[in-house]
Amino acid sequence: MQIDPALCIAGAIGVVGLSAAGSAIGIGKAACATIGAWKKCYAQNKPAPYTLFTFVGAPLTQTLYGMILMAMLLSVAKHPIPGAGIAAIVLAVLAGAGICASAAFQGAAAAAGADAQAETGKGFTNYLAAIGVIETVAIFVMVFAILCILPLSEKAPAAAAAEPPAVEQTAETAALPPAP
């Protein structure tokens, strides 16, 4: 296998791995706090709201963003431009780190939201809004990474053959005025 496709595949594995690691960290934080919040409810003989489980799952979406980038990098591996492998590795590490951080901090915010919701029974939508802002960082990273991935792949041979040939400029065509 050539080096560029191999590095694109390694980048694909890296970006989804880093994204999933962030999700695991965030889910772990949120799950621990949610379990503690439910325990407080049980200790006070209050109903333990199942809606707190929403906080546990919030950081999971970052794994999906990493998976989308993984699929795109695997697509690039089929027809990479020269040097795309190094770009894919750098992109994967940086995008994966950004998505990872978003998931980890989203889990911390979700933990605080679960605790506050269980204690007060109020503010659920406010807590979700704060968590949503943190989610937006991961979405931005994914979109900007996609914009960077797009130029890394050559057009597939069939698509390139379907394009009309470029018109060469000769002395006669250069003297003509531009078409309106």
C-alpha positions in Angstrom: 0.0 0.0 0.0 1.2 3.5 -0.7 2.0 5.8 2.1 -0.7 8.4 1.5 -3.6 6.0 1.6 -2.2 4.3 4.6 -1.8 7.6 6.5 -5.4 8.5 5.5 -6.6 5.3 7.0 -4.6 5.9 10.1 -6.1 9.4 10.3 -9.6 7.9 10.0 -8.9 5.5 12.9 -7.4 8.4 14.9 -10.2 10.8 14.5 -12.9 8.4 15.5 -10.8 7.1 18.4 -10.1 10.5 19.8 -13.8 11.5 19.4 -14.9 8.3 21.1 -12.4 8.8 23.9 -13.9 12.2 24.6 -17.4 10.8 24.6 -16.4 8.1 27.0 -14.9 10.6 29.4 -17.9 12.9 29.2 -20.4 10.1 29.5 -18.5 8.7 32.5 -18.6 12.1 34.3 -22.3 12.6 33.5 -23.2 9.1 34.5 -21.5 9.3 37.8 -23.2 12.6 38.7 -26.6 11.3 37.5 -26.3 8.2 39.6 -25.4 10.4 42.6 -28.3 12.6 41.8 -30.7 9.6 41.8 -29.2 8.4 45.1 -30.0 11.8 46.6 -33.6 11.5 45.4 -33.9 8.0 46.8 -32.4 9.2 50.1 -35.0 12.0 50.4 -37.8 9.7 49.3 -38.4 11.8 46.2 -39.0 10.2 42.8 -35.8 9.9 40.8 -36.5 11.6 37.5 -35.6 9.4 34.5 -35.1 12.7 32.5 -31.7 12.9 34.2 -30.6 10.2 31.8 -30.6 12.8 29.1 -27.5 14.3 30.6 -25.7 10.9 30.5 -26.2 10.6 26.7 -25.3 14.1 25.7 -21.6 13.5 25.0 -22.3 10.5 22.8 -22.9 12.6 19.7 -19.3 13.5 19.4 -18.5 9.9 18.5 -20.8 10.3 15.6 -19.0 13.4 14.4 -15.7 11.5 14.5 -17.4 8.7 12.6 -18.4 11.1 9.8 -14.9 12.4 9.5 -13.6 8.8 9.6 -15.8 8.0 6.6 -14.6 11.0 4.7 -10.9 10.2 5.3 -11.5 6.6 4.2 -13.0 8.0 1.0 -9.9 10.2 0.5 -7.7 7.1 0.9 -9.1 5.7 -2.3 -7.8 8.5 -4.5 -5.6 10.8 -2.4 -3.5 13.6 -3.9 0.2 13.4 -3.1 0.9 14.5 0.4 -2.7 13.9 1.5 -1.6 11.4 4.1 0.3 13.9 6.2 -2.5 16.3 6.0 -5.0 13.6 7.0 -3.0 12.7 10.1 -2.6 16.3 11.2 -6.3 17.0 10.6 -7.3 13.8 12.4 -5.3 14.6 15.5 -6.4 18.2 15.8 -10.0 17.6 14.9 -10.2 14.6 17.1 -8.7 16.6 20.0 -11.2 19.4 19.5 -14.1 17.0 19.4 -12.7 15.1 22.4 -12.4 18.2 24.5 -16.0 19.2 23.6 -17.3 15.8 24.7 -15.3 15.8 28.0 -16.4 19.3 29.0 -20.0 18.6 27.9 -19.9 15.7 30.3 -18.8 18.0 33.1 -21.6 20.4 32.3 -24.1 17.5 32.1 -22.9 16.3 35.5 -23.6 19.7 37.0 -27.0 19.8 35.2 -28.0 16.4 36.6 -27.1 17.4 40.1 -28.9 20.7 39.9 -32.0 19.2 38.3 -32.3 16.5 40.9 -31.9 19.0 43.7 -34.3 21.7 42.5 -36.5 20.0 39.9 -36.1 23.2 37.9 -34.0 24.5 35.0 -33.9 21.5 32.7 -34.1 23.4 29.5 -31.5 25.9 30.7 -29.1 23.1 31.5 -29.7 21.6 28.1 -29.1 24.9 26.4 -25.7 25.2 28.1 -24.8 21.7 27.0 -25.9 22.6 23.5 -23.4 25.4 23.3 -20.6 23.0 24.1 -22.0 20.7 21.5 -21.7 23.5 18.9 -17.9 23.5 19.3 -17.8 19.9 18.1 -20.1 20.6 15.2 -17.9 23.5 14.1 -14.8 21.4 14.3 -16.5 18.7 12.2 -17.7 21.1 9.6 -14.3 22.9 9.3 -12.5 19.6 9.1 -14.8 18.5 6.3 -13.9 21.7 4.4 -10.3 20.8 4.8 -10.8 17.2 3.8 -12.5 18.0 0.5 -9.4 19.1 -1.4 -7.4 16.0 -0.3 -8.8 13.7 -2.8 -8.4 13.6 -6.6 -11.5 13.1 -8.6 -12.2 9.5 -9.3 -10.9 8.4 -12.8 -14.5 8.0 -14.2 -15.4 11.5 -13.1 -12.2 13.0 -14.5 -12.9 11.3 -17.9 -16.4 12.8 -18.0 -15.1 16.4 -17.8 -14.7 18.2 -21.1 -11.1 18.9 -22.1 -9.7 22.3 -21.3 -9.6 24.7 -24.2 -6.1 25.8 -25.0 -5.5 29.4 -25.6 -3.9 30.2 -28.9 -2.7 33.5 -30.4 -6.0 33.8 -32.4 -8.3 33.1 -29.3 -6.2 35.4 -27.1 -6.9 38.4 -29.4 -10.7 37.9 -29.3 -12.7 40.0 -26.8 -14.1 38.1 -23.9 -17.6 36.6 -24.3 -20.4 38.6 -22.5 
